[in-house]
Amino acid sequence: MRASRPVFQAVLFSAFISAAPALAVPMLQPHRAVYDLALDKASDRSGITGLTGRMVYEFNGSPCDGYTVNFRFVTRITTSDVSRLTDQQTTTYEDAAGKTFSFFTKSFVDQAPDKEIKGTATKDAKGIEVKLERPQETTLQLAPTQFPTQHLFEMIEKAEKGETFYQTSLFDGSDDANKVMSTTVVVGKPAKIEKSDPELPALDRLGKDKFWPVDVAYFDTSSPDGGEEVPQYRISFKLHPNGLTRDLVMDYGDFSMTGKLVNLKLFDSPPNKSCNQ
């Protein structure tokens, strides 16, 4: 299933972010998080017998300057016939008002270049206009939606309000950067971190934070059935109020993998100040 329309239309949400004082926007913690990846489960159809890897997620920015993400996702997937190393490197920038989103992704297979996607998405009166530079220059017009940092803002705000279920949409420049994904989000009750939590050593001074268990299902609205039945993938994680996510389970249907936080570096947070957006 999917939402027939987002809970908040992207344009209205963008207007809210633009018009609100800086302090009304959740203060996201600049940080670098490192996760160890491992195979959770795999069906016989997948052919996967093993999976290991590492994910590095670096987030910087502020409600005045916009938000930058540097992301690297490296996995070695083993089947009965072959072992393949994949390496995805992504850099994105989302402006403070949530009106533009630039992205550049390079993918490698067994250290050989495989694919590059580069472009910029801009909100306009019709929805979002995506101008791609690579792999070839083209312009796409997609439905109104929001970009990743706005999607995270919305999630934290709803969690703080105690809302447990909602549907919305997202453009993040992934795959071929040619579609809007519909998302169904389930937010659990806030909880405290237990002393037995295996990720506690990496959390350091965030070890006393509360968190929400979250499950997000992603549906392809461009598919022939409108993405109504089965999600393309599903991600569950623990969400902290400052935007940190951990204890990941990424489910792709035929197989799933876990991501455990093993190292966390907190950068200096930007000072609270008013800014013109």
DRENDO-1510 file (C-alpha; in Angstrom, 1 decimal, always signed):
<recs>
REC; n; res; u; v; w
REC; 1; MET; +0.0; +0.0; +0.0 .
REC; 2; ARG; +1.0; +3.6; -0.2 .
REC; 3; ALA; -0.4; +7.0; +0.6 .
REC; 4; SER; -2.7; +8.5; -2.0 .
REC; 5; ARG; -1.2; +11.8; -1.0 .
REC; 6; PRO; +1.5; +12.8; +1.5 .
REC; 7; VAL; +0.5; +13.7; +5.0 .
REC; 8; PHE; +2.0; +17.1; +4.4 .
REC; 9; GLN; +2.3; +18.4; +0.8 .
REC; 10; ALA; +6.0; +19.0; +0.2 .
REC; 11; VAL; +5.4; +22.6; -0.8 .
REC; 12; LEU; +3.5; +23.4; +2.4 .
REC; 13; PHE; +6.2; +21.7; +4.5 .
REC; 14; SER; +8.9; +23.7; +2.7 .
REC; 15; ALA; +7.0; +26.9; +3.4 .
REC; 16; PHE; +6.8; +26.0; +7.1 .
REC; 17; ILE; +10.6; +25.4; +7.2 .
REC; 18; SER; +11.3; +28.7; +5.4 .
REC; 19; ALA; +9.0; +30.8; +7.5 .
REC; 20; ALA; +9.7; +29.4; +10.9 .
REC; 21; PRO; +12.3; +30.8; +13.2 .
REC; 22; ALA; +15.6; +28.8; +13.2 .
REC; 23; LEU; +14.9; +27.4; +16.7 .
REC; 24; ALA; +11.7; +25.8; +15.4 .
REC; 25; VAL; +13.7; +23.5; +13.2 .
REC; 26; PRO; +15.1; +20.4; +14.9 .
REC; 27; MET; +18.8; +20.9; +15.7 .
REC; 28; LEU; +20.5; +18.1; +14.0 .
REC; 29; GLN; +23.9; +17.1; +15.4 .
REC; 30; PRO; +26.8; +17.3; +12.9 .
REC; 31; HIS; +28.6; +13.9; +13.2 .
REC; 32; ARG; +30.4; +11.1; +11.5 .
REC; 33; ALA; +28.9; +7.6; +12.2 .
REC; 34; VAL; +30.6; +4.3; +11.2 .
REC; 35; TYR; +28.6; +1.1; +10.9 .
REC; 36; ASP; +29.6; -2.5; +10.5 .
REC; 37; LEU; +27.4; -4.3; +8.0 .
REC; 38; ALA; +26.5; -8.0; +8.2 .
REC; 39; LEU; +24.1; -10.4; +6.6 .
REC; 40; ASP; +20.8; -10.7; +8.6 .
REC; 41; LYS; +19.0; -13.3; +6.4 .
REC; 42; ALA; +18.8; -14.4; +2.8 .
REC; 43; SER; +16.3; -16.5; +0.8 .
REC; 44; ASP; +17.4; -19.4; -1.4 .
REC; 45; ARG; +16.3; -17.3; -4.4 .
REC; 46; SER; +18.8; -14.6; -3.6 .
REC; 47; GLY; +21.7; -17.0; -3.8 .
REC; 48; ILE; +23.6; -15.0; -1.1 .
REC; 49; THR; +25.7; -17.0; +1.3 .
REC; 50; GLY; +27.5; -14.2; +3.0 .
REC; 51; LEU; +27.7; -10.4; +3.3 .
REC; 52; THR; +30.1; -8.1; +5.1 .
REC; 53; GLY; +30.7; -4.4; +4.8 .
REC; 54; ARG; +31.0; -0.9; +6.3 .
REC; 55; MET; +29.0; +2.2; +6.0 .
REC; 56; VAL; +30.2; +5.7; +6.8 .
REC; 57; TYR; +27.7; +8.6; +7.1 .
REC; 58; GLU; +29.0; +12.2; +7.7 .
REC; 59; PHE; +26.4; +14.9; +8.3 .
REC; 60; ASN; +27.2; +18.6; +8.6 .
REC; 61; GLY; +25.2; +21.9; +8.4 .
REC; 62; SER; +22.8; +24.2; +10.1 .
REC; 63; PRO; +19.3; +25.8; +9.6 .
REC; 64; CYS; +21.2; +28.8; +8.2 .
REC; 65; ASP; +23.8; +27.2; +5.9 .
REC; 66; GLY; +22.0; +24.1; +4.6 .
REC; 67; TYR; +23.0; +20.5; +5.0 .
REC; 68; THR; +25.8; +18.4; +3.5 .
REC; 69; VAL; +26.0; +14.6; +3.6 .
REC; 70; ASN; +29.0; +12.5; +2.6 .
REC; 71; PHE; +28.1; +8.8; +2.5 .
REC; 72; ARG; +30.0; +5.7; +1.7 .
REC; 73; PHE; +28.6; +2.2; +1.5 .
REC; 74; VAL; +30.9; -0.7; +0.9 .
REC; 75; THR; +29.8; -4.4; +0.8 .
REC; 76; ARG; +31.2; -7.7; -0.2 .
REC; 77; ILE; +28.5; -10.1; -1.2 .
REC; 78; THR; +29.2; -13.8; -1.6 .
REC; 79; THR; +27.2; -16.3; -3.5 .
REC; 80; SER; +28.0; -20.0; -4.3 .
REC; 81; ASP; +29.6; -18.8; -7.6 .
REC; 82; VAL; +31.2; -15.4; -7.0 .
REC; 83; SER; +32.3; -12.8; -4.4 .
REC; 84; ARG; +31.7; -9.2; -5.5 .
REC; 85; LEU; +32.8; -6.0; -3.9 .
REC; 86; THR; +30.6; -2.9; -4.3 .
REC; 87; ASP; +31.4; +0.6; -3.3 .
REC; 88; GLN; +29.0; +3.5; -3.4 .
REC; 89; GLN; +30.1; +7.1; -2.6 .
REC; 90; THR; +27.6; +9.9; -2.4 .
REC; 91; THR; +27.8; +13.6; -1.6 .
REC; 92; THR; +24.6; +15.7; -1.3 .
REC; 93; TYR; +23.8; +19.3; -0.4 .
REC; 94; GLU; +20.3; +20.5; +0.6 .
REC; 95; ASP; +19.7; +24.2; +1.0 .
REC; 96; ALA; +18.4; +25.5; +4.3 .
REC; 97; ALA; +15.0; +26.3; +2.9 .
REC; 98; GLY; +14.6; +22.8; +1.4 .
REC; 99; LYS; +14.1; +24.2; -2.1 .
REC; 100; THR; +17.2; +22.7; -3.9 .
REC; 101; PHE; +19.0; +19.4; -3.5 .
REC; 102; SER; +22.2; +18.5; -5.3 .
REC; 103; PHE; +23.6; +15.0; -5.5 .
REC; 104; PHE; +26.6; +13.1; -6.9 .
REC; 105; THR; +27.0; +9.4; -6.6 .
REC; 106; LYS; +29.8; +7.2; -7.9 .
REC; 107; SER; +29.5; +3.4; -7.8 .
REC; 108; PHE; +32.3; +0.9; -8.2 .
REC; 109; VAL; +32.2; -2.9; -8.7 .
REC; 110; ASP; +35.3; -4.8; -7.8 .
REC; 111; GLN; +37.1; -1.4; -7.8 .
REC; 112; ALA; +36.2; -0.7; -11.4 .
REC; 113; PRO; +33.9; +2.3; -12.1 .
REC; 114; ASP; +30.4; +1.2; -12.7 .
REC; 115; LYS; +28.0; +4.2; -12.6 .
REC; 116; GLU; +27.8; +7.9; -12.0 .
REC; 117; ILE; +24.7; +10.0; -11.2 .
REC; 118; LYS; +25.0; +13.8; -10.8 .
REC; 119; GLY; +22.3; +16.4; -10.8 .
REC; 120; THR; +20.3; +19.0; -9.0 .
REC; 121; ALA; +16.6; +19.0; -8.0 .
REC; 122; THR; +14.7; +22.2; -7.5 .
REC; 123; LYS; +11.2; +22.8; -6.3 .
REC; 124; ASP; +8.9; +24.7; -8.7 .
REC; 125; ALA; +5.2; +25.4; -9.1 .
REC; 126; LYS; +4.7; +22.0; -10.7 .
REC; 127; GLY; +6.6; +19.9; -8.3 .
REC; 128; ILE; +10.4; +19.3; -8.6 .
REC; 129; GLU; +12.5; +19.8; -11.7 .
REC; 130; VAL; +15.5; +17.4; -11.8 .
REC; 131; LYS; +18.4; +18.5; -14.0 .
REC; 132; LEU; +20.8; +15.6; -14.6 .
REC; 133; GLU; +24.4; +16.1; -15.7 .
REC; 134; ARG; +25.5; +12.5; -15.6 .
REC; 135; PRO; +25.3; +9.9; -17.0 .
REC; 136; GLN; +23.8; +12.2; -19.6 .
REC; 137; GLU; +22.2; +15.7; -19.6 .
REC; 138; THR; +18.5; +15.6; -19.3 .
REC; 139; THR; +15.7; +17.3; -17.4 .
REC; 140; LEU; +12.8; +15.5; -15.6 .
REC; 141; GLN; +9.6; +16.9; -14.0 .
REC; 142; LEU; +8.5; +14.9; -11.0 .
REC; 143; ALA; +5.7; +15.2; -8.5 .
REC; 144; PRO; +5.8; +17.5; -5.5 .
REC; 145; THR; +7.8; +16.0; -2.6 .
REC; 146; GLN; +10.5; +16.8; -0.1 .
REC; 147; PHE; +14.2; +16.1; +0.2 .
REC; 148; PRO; +16.1; +14.0; +2.8 .
REC; 149; THR; +16.7; +16.5; +5.5 .
REC; 150; GLN; +13.1; +17.7; +5.4 .
REC; 151; HIS; +12.0; +14.0; +5.6 .
REC; 152; LEU; +14.1; +13.6; +8.7 .
REC; 153; PHE; +12.8; +16.9; +10.2 .
REC; 154; GLU; +9.3; +15.6; +9.7 .
REC; 155; MET; +10.1; +12.3; +11.3 .
REC; 156; ILE; +11.6; +13.8; +14.5 .
REC; 157; GLU; +8.7; +16.4; +14.8 .
REC; 158; LYS; +6.1; +13.6; +14.5 .
REC; 159; ALA; +8.0; +11.4; +17.0 .
REC; 160; GLU; +8.1; +14.3; +19.5 .
REC; 161; LYS; +4.4; +14.8; +19.1 .
REC; 162; GLY; +3.7; +11.1; +19.7 .
REC; 163; GLU; +2.4; +10.4; +16.2 .
REC; 164; THR; +3.0; +6.7; +15.5 .
REC; 165; PHE; +2.0; +6.3; +11.8 .
REC; 166; TYR; +2.1; +8.5; +8.8 .
REC; 167; GLN; +2.7; +8.5; +5.0 .
REC; 168; THR; +4.7; +10.9; +3.0 .
REC; 169; SER; +7.2; +11.0; +0.0 .
REC; 170; LEU; +10.8; +11.6; -0.7 .
REC; 171; PHE; +13.3; +12.4; -3.5 .
REC; 172; ASP; +16.9; +11.5; -2.6 .
REC; 173; GLY; +18.6; +11.2; -5.9 .
REC; 174; SER; +19.2; +7.4; -5.5 .
REC; 175; ASP; +19.2; +4.8; -8.2 .
REC; 176; ASP; +18.7; +6.7; -11.5 .
REC; 177; ALA; +17.4; +9.9; -9.8 .
REC; 178; ASN; +14.2; +9.7; -11.8 .
REC; 179; LYS; +11.5; +9.0; -9.3 .
REC; 180; VAL; +9.8; +10.0; -6.1 .
REC; 181; MET; +9.4; +7.3; -3.5 .
REC; 182; SER; +6.4; +7.1; -1.3 .
REC; 183; THR; +7.2; +6.2; +2.3 .
REC; 184; THR; +5.1; +4.7; +5.1 .
REC; 185; VAL; +6.6; +5.5; +8.6 .
REC; 186; VAL; +5.9; +3.7; +11.9 .
REC; 187; VAL; +7.3; +5.3; +15.0 .
REC; 188; GLY; +7.4; +3.4; +18.3 .
REC; 189; LYS; +7.3; +4.8; +21.8 .
REC; 190; PRO; +10.4; +6.6; +23.1 .
REC; 191; ALA; +12.7; +4.4; +25.1 .
REC; 192; LYS; +15.9; +4.8; +27.2 .
REC; 193; ILE; +19.1; +3.1; +26.2 .
REC; 194; GLU; +19.8; +0.0; +28.3 .
REC; 195; LYS; +23.2; -0.8; +29.7 .
REC; 196; SER; +23.2; -4.0; +27.7 .
REC; 197; ASP; +22.8; -2.2; +24.4 .
REC; 198; PRO; +25.8; -3.3; +22.2 .
REC; 199; GLU; +26.1; +0.1; +20.6 .
REC; 200; LEU; +26.4; +1.9; +24.0 .
REC; 201; PRO; +30.2; +2.1; +23.9 .
REC; 202; ALA; +30.1; +4.0; +20.6 .
REC; 203; LEU; +27.5; +6.5; +21.8 .
REC; 204; ASP; +29.7; +8.1; +24.5 .
REC; 205; ARG; +27.9; +11.1; +25.9 .
REC; 206; LEU; +24.8; +10.3; +23.9 .
REC; 207; GLY; +24.3; +7.2; +26.0 .
REC; 208; LYS; +21.6; +8.9; +28.1 .
REC; 209; ASP; +19.5; +10.0; +25.1 .
REC; 210; LYS; +16.1; +8.7; +24.5 .
REC; 211; PHE; +15.4; +7.1; +21.1 .
REC; 212; TRP; +12.4; +6.0; +19.0 .
REC; 213; PRO; +12.2; +2.7; +17.2 .
REC; 214; VAL; +11.3; +3.5; +13.6 .
REC; 215; ASP; +10.3; +1.5; +10.6 .
REC; 216; VAL; +10.2; +3.1; +7.1 .
REC; 217; ALA; +8.9; +1.3; +4.0 .
REC; 218; TYR; +9.7; +2.7; +0.6 .
REC; 219; PHE; +7.4; +2.3; -2.4 .
REC; 220; ASP; +8.1; +3.1; -6.0 .
REC; 221; THR; +5.2; +5.3; -7.2 .
REC; 222; SER; +6.4; +5.0; -10.8 .
REC; 223; SER; +5.9; +1.2; -11.0 .
REC; 224; PRO; +3.0; -0.1; -13.0 .
REC; 225; ASP; +0.9; -0.9; -9.9 .
REC; 226; GLY; +1.7; +2.5; -8.5 .
REC; 227; GLY; +3.8; +0.9; -5.8 .
REC; 228; GLU; +0.7; -0.3; -4.0 .
REC; 229; GLU; +1.6; -3.8; -2.8 .
REC; 230; VAL; +5.1; -4.6; -1.8 .
REC; 231; PRO; +7.8; -2.1; -0.7 .
REC; 232; GLN; +11.0; -1.9; -2.7 .
REC; 233; TYR; +12.8; -2.0; +0.6 .
REC; 234; ARG; +12.3; -1.4; +4.3 .
REC; 235; ILE; +14.6; +0.1; +6.9 .
REC; 236; SER; +14.2; -0.1; +10.6 .
REC; 237; PHE; +16.4; +1.8; +13.1 .
REC; 238; LYS; +16.7; +3.6; +16.4 .
REC; 239; LEU; +16.3; +7.4; +15.9 .
REC; 240; HIS; +17.7; +9.9; +18.4 .
REC; 241; PRO; +16.3; +13.4; +18.8 .
REC; 242; ASN; +19.4; +15.0; +17.2 .
REC; 243; GLY; +19.1; +12.9; +14.0 .
REC; 244; LEU; +21.5; +10.1; +14.8 .
REC; 245; THR; +20.3; +6.7; +13.5 .
REC; 246; ARG; +21.6; +3.4; +14.6 .
REC; 247; ASP; +20.9; -0.4; +15.0 .
REC; 248; LEU; +19.9; -0.6; +11.4 .
REC; 249; VAL; +18.1; -3.4; +9.6 .
REC; 250; MET; +17.9; -2.9; +5.8 .
REC; 251; ASP; +15.4; -5.4; +4.2 .
REC; 252; TYR; +15.4; -5.7; +0.4 .
REC; 253; GLY; +12.9; -8.6; +0.3 .
REC; 254; ASP; +15.2; -11.5; -0.8 .
REC; 255; PHE; +17.8; -10.6; +1.8 .
REC; 256; SER; +18.4; -8.2; +4.6 .
REC; 257; MET; +21.5; -6.8; +6.4 .
REC; 258; THR; +22.2; -5.2; +9.7 .
REC; 259; GLY; +24.2; -2.0; +10.4 .
REC; 260; LYS; +25.7; -1.7; +13.9 .
REC; 261; LEU; +27.2; +1.6; +15.1 .
REC; 262; VAL; +30.8; +1.0; +16.0 .
REC; 263; ASN; +32.3; +4.5; +16.0 .
REC; 264; LEU; +30.8; +8.0; +16.4 .
REC; 265; LYS; +32.5; +11.4; +16.2 .
REC; 266; LEU; +30.4; +14.4; +17.1 .
REC; 267; PHE; +31.4; +17.7; +15.5 .
REC; 268; ASP; +30.8; +21.1; +17.0 .
REC; 269; SER; +27.2; +22.1; +16.7 .
REC; 270; PRO; +26.5; +25.5; +14.9 .
REC; 271; PRO; +25.6; +28.3; +17.3 .
REC; 272; ASN; +21.9; +29.1; +17.8 .
REC; 273; LYS; +21.3; +32.2; +15.8 .
REC; 274; SER; +18.6; +33.8; +13.6 .
REC; 275; CYS; +19.2; +33.7; +9.9 .
REC; 276; ASN; +17.4; +34.8; +6.7 .
REC; 277; GLN; +16.4; +31.9; +4.5 .
</recs>
